[in-house]
């Protein structure tokens, strides 16, 4: 949505091409239209209506325990598709997590010790991955044998080796303070495309102009 310099990119050809690809997936019947994390979404797995999830490594923890516990051996993990074999980046990230200490905390030192224990110790990070599917941000853990272990739910596939490859090939994102606004405009843009049957190019150009007008960005 934004370039490295913070400029608006919603009307760039690459963005419009990507948006058009998503629209074509829906219009050609490849997308099951249900809101993620809703009751209908959970039920869709039991009804065999979900064939693919483009998602994060933490699905390793959620699929077998919460989302699709009866499907052991039916799921596998693969890298994200790329536009072409020469593309530099083969994975993506949107979001992230962090721990912070409130300035009004009565126990900041104890809070920091907790953060150090959870995020600064290899043992803690590896346990979080093995038992909860939370991929470590501590890079010194990546040589541990736990990454080579076969995961029974995923057909005995050593899926964690794929996570290491993925995290090394993540496309960088420029968020900016206006990311929530841009996200809202994109959501509205897709609604306009599907509900009013308007073209992707015209709607995204209008969204880009509105984002520039509201933020003062180029």
Residue pairs with C-beta under 8 A, 6 or more apart in sequence:
1 8
1 9
1 10
1 15
1 174
1 179
1 182
1 183
1 186
1 211
2 8
2 9
2 174
2 175
2 176
2 178
2 179
2 182
2 217
3 9
3 174
4 174
5 218
6 174
6 176
6 217
7 217
7 218
8 182
8 208
8 211
8 212
8 215
8 217
8 218
9 15
9 208
10 182
10 185
10 186
10 204
10 205
10 207
10 208
10 211
11 204
11 205
11 207
11 208
11 209
15 204
16 200
16 201
16 204
19 189
19 190
19 193
19 200
19 204
20 200
20 201
22 190
23 190
23 193
23 194
23 200
25 31
26 33
26 194
32 44
32 49
32 50
34 40
34 41
34 44
35 41
42 67
44 50
45 67
45 68
45 71
46 68
46 70
50 68
53 59
54 80
56 93
56 135
57 133
57 134
57 135
57 160
57 163
57 166
58 132
58 133
58 134
58 135
59 67
59 133
60 77
60 133
60 151
60 153
60 154
60 159
60 160
61 131
61 132
61 133
61 134
62 133
63 69
63 71
63 75
63 153
64 72
64 153
68 74
68 75
72 152
72 153
73 152
73 153
73 155
75 153
75 154
75 155
76 154
76 155
76 157
77 154
77 157
77 159
77 162
78 162
79 90
79 91
79 162
79 165
79 166
80 90
80 91
80 92
80 166
82 89
82 90
88 169
89 169
89 170
89 171
90 165
90 166
90 169
91 165
91 166
91 167
91 169
91 170
91 171
92 170
92 171
92 173
93 170
93 171
93 173
94 173
99 114
99 115
99 118
99 119
101 108
101 111
101 112
101 115
105 111
117 124
118 124
118 125
118 128
119 125
119 137
119 138
120 138
122 136
122 138
122 140
122 141
122 144
125 136
125 137
125 138
125 141
126 136
126 141
126 144
126 146
128 134
128 136
129 135
129 136
129 141
129 146
129 160
130 146
130 149
135 160
135 163
135 167
136 142
142 164
146 160
147 158
147 160
147 161
147 163
147 164
148 158
148 160
148 161
149 158
149 160
150 156
150 157
150 158
151 157
151 158
151 159
151 160
176 182
178 211
178 214
178 215
178 217
181 211
181 214
181 215
182 211
185 207
185 210
185 211
186 207
188 207
189 203
189 204
189 206
189 207
192 198
192 203
193 199
193 200
193 203
211 217
212 218
